[in-house]
Amino acid sequence: MNQKISFIGAGKMVSAIVKSLLRSNAFQANEISCCSANDGTSEALSKETGITRHENITALLAAKPDLLVLGCKPQQISELPAETSESSNGMLILSIMAGITLSRLNNTFPVARNIVRSMPNTPGQIGSGITGYLFANQPSDTDREMIHKVLSSLGVVKLVKEEIDIDRVTAISGSGPAYIFEFTCAMEEAGIKLGLTPDLAKDLAIHTVIGAAKLMKKSTFHPEELRNQVTSPNGTTQAALESFTNDQLREIVANATQAALDRSIELSNA
Ligand SMILES: NC(=O)c1ccc[n+]([C@@H]2O[C@H](COP(=O)([O-])OP(=O)(O)OC[C@H]3O[C@@H](n4cnc5c(N)ncnc54)[C@H](OP(=O)(O)O)[C@@H]3O)[C@@H](O)[C@H]2O)c1
């Protein structure tokens, strides 16, 4: 039977997409297949979800999937077997690999029906991610819907206008979870310096970030307004925020994201 959707890779991101597609009934298990470099990962995913497992990419492509998802690591694209280009004739290709450009994908899959480059982020592993994506060519309505359905399994999706936007997405939401984790560590460390026990400082930092994130999601107010609501004149929050302003927090964030953007462009061109 021809497979509807096949995944090269069976790691964290592929597993998250597959489970979410099955949970939402977007696809049935017999319409999905995967393969991995070593048997273990794809075997485990197949056992857990009931999807088909192929021995290798050659077998996976022989099942002629309508959509081929590239879910391996970026450096692994150069290890794909030579026949991949020919065998992917007429397929829709979706890459979730960081730093692999559309031009590189076009070279690897010259006879594909269309190619999509996307940039998810790690919260996608629990369906709370945000993904920016871009088609190489104007898509048909069916292809547009298919890609939307698959990527929304990781969370929110945003179609971007030009490829440089993918590098910008990388700098904000792709690398962004790490900024929040680092900020959380800074809060934890500061709590310890103020005299809290390490356990309490960690719990306070983590749950403050989770609570604030959930409030931002639920509230109709912009984060700036939510910030103002907890900032009483001459109060404790104002004292802390003035220190942030003096230390130019926004400039620090702008510089950090520019560094991420520059590096993303550099890696894409490598
Ligand atoms: N993790 C994230 O949140 C995140 C965010 C943004 C983008 N991404 C992108 O998503 C992709 C996957 O990331 P991940 O975190 O899910 O990685 P991962 O857990 O390491 O999974 C990579 C998978 O690719 C398989 N693979 C490698 N070479 C292969 C080959 N030649 N043939 C078939 N399968 C092969 C691996 O097989 P084995 O299991 O046998 O080694 C593994 O199952 C990466 O390109 C990454 O840039 C991930």
The ligand as a Tripos MOL2 file, in Angstrom:
@<TRIPOS>MOLECULE
LIG
   48    52     1     0     0
SMALL
NO_CHARGES

@<TRIPOS>ATOM
      1 N1         14.4410   18.7360   19.1010 N.am      1 LIG1
      2 C1         13.8160   19.8660   18.7740 C.2       1 LIG1
      3 O1         13.0180   20.4230   19.5220 O.2       1 LIG1
      4 C2         14.0430   20.5140   17.4370 C.ar      1 LIG1
      5 C3         13.7300   21.8440   17.2340 C.ar      1 LIG1
      6 C4         13.8920   22.3940   15.9550 C.ar      1 LIG1
      7 C5         14.3490   21.6180   14.9090 C.ar      1 LIG1
      8 N2         14.6610   20.3080   15.1680 N.ar      1 LIG1
      9 C6         15.1580   19.4900   14.0550 C.3       1 LIG1
     10 O2         14.4790   18.2570   14.0670 O.3       1 LIG1
     11 C7         15.3620   17.2510   13.5900 C.3       1 LIG1
     12 C8         15.2860   16.0370   14.5090 C.3       1 LIG1
     13 O3         15.6560   16.4450   15.8160 O.3       1 LIG1
     14 P1         15.4550   15.4750   17.0670 P.3       1 LIG1
     15 O4         15.7080   16.2860   18.2640 O.co2     1 LIG1
     16 O5         14.1640   14.7370   16.9220 O.co2     1 LIG1
     17 O6         16.6890   14.4630   16.8190 O.3       1 LIG1
     18 P2         16.8740   12.9530   17.2810 P.3       1 LIG1
     19 O7         16.0030   12.6410   18.4490 O.co2     1 LIG1
     20 O8         18.3420   12.7260   17.4060 O.co2     1 LIG1
     21 O9         16.3380   12.1200   16.0130 O.3       1 LIG1
     22 C9         17.0390   12.0380   14.7990 C.3       1 LIG1
     23 C10        16.5370   10.7810   14.0780 C.3       1 LIG1
     24 O10        17.0920   10.7070   12.7600 O.3       1 LIG1
     25 C11        17.4490    9.3460   12.5170 C.3       1 LIG1
     26 N3         18.4360    9.2340   11.4430 N.ar      1 LIG1
     27 C12        19.6750    9.7080   11.3740 C.ar      1 LIG1
     28 N4         20.2760    9.3730   10.2190 N.ar      1 LIG1
     29 C13        19.3920    8.6390    9.5230 C.ar      1 LIG1
     30 C14        19.4140    7.9710    8.2730 C.ar      1 LIG1
     31 N5         20.5040    8.0170    7.4830 N.pl3     1 LIG1
     32 N6         18.3270    7.2980    7.8820 N.ar      1 LIG1
     33 C15        17.2290    7.2570    8.6680 C.ar      1 LIG1
     34 N7         17.1200    7.8660    9.8610 N.ar      1 LIG1
     35 C16        18.2040    8.5490   10.2890 C.ar      1 LIG1
     36 C17        18.0010    8.9020   13.8580 C.3       1 LIG1
     37 O11        18.0670    7.4860   13.8800 O.3       1 LIG1
     38 P3         18.6180    6.7250   15.2120 P.3       1 LIG1
     39 O12        17.5720    6.9390   16.2420 O.co2     1 LIG1
     40 O13        18.7030    5.3210   14.7740 O.co2     1 LIG1
     41 O14        19.9160    7.3650   15.5510 O.co2     1 LIG1
     42 C18        16.9320    9.4920   14.8070 C.3       1 LIG1
     43 O15        15.8120    8.6510   14.8830 O.3       1 LIG1
     44 C19        16.7540   17.8660   13.5170 C.3       1 LIG1
     45 O16        17.0910   18.0880   12.1700 O.3       1 LIG1
     46 C20        16.6330   19.1620   14.2390 C.3       1 LIG1
     47 O17        17.4210   20.1850   13.6180 O.3       1 LIG1
     48 C21        14.5250   19.7370   16.3830 C.ar      1 LIG1
@<TRIPOS>BOND
     1     1     2 1
     2     2     3 2
     3     2     4 1
     4     4     5 ar
     5     4    48 ar
     6     5     6 ar
     7     6     7 ar
     8     7     8 ar
     9     8     9 1
    10     8    48 ar
    11     9    10 1
    12     9    46 1
    13    10    11 1
    14    11    12 1
    15    11    44 1
    16    12    13 1
    17    13    14 1
    18    14    15 2
    19    14    16 1
    20    14    17 1
    21    17    18 1
    22    18    19 2
    23    18    20 1
    24    18    21 1
    25    21    22 1
    26    22    23 1
    27    23    24 1
    28    23    42 1
    29    24    25 1
    30    25    26 1
    31    25    36 1
    32    26    27 ar
    33    26    35 ar
    34    27    28 ar
    35    28    29 ar
    36    29    30 ar
    37    29    35 ar
    38    30    31 1
    39    30    32 ar
    40    32    33 ar
    41    33    34 ar
    42    34    35 ar
    43    36    37 1
    44    36    42 1
    45    37    38 1
    46    38    39 2
    47    38    40 1
    48    38    41 1
    49    42    43 1
    50    44    45 1
    51    44    46 1
    52    46    47 1
@<TRIPOS>SUBSTRUCTURE
     1 LIG1         1 GROUP 0 **** ****
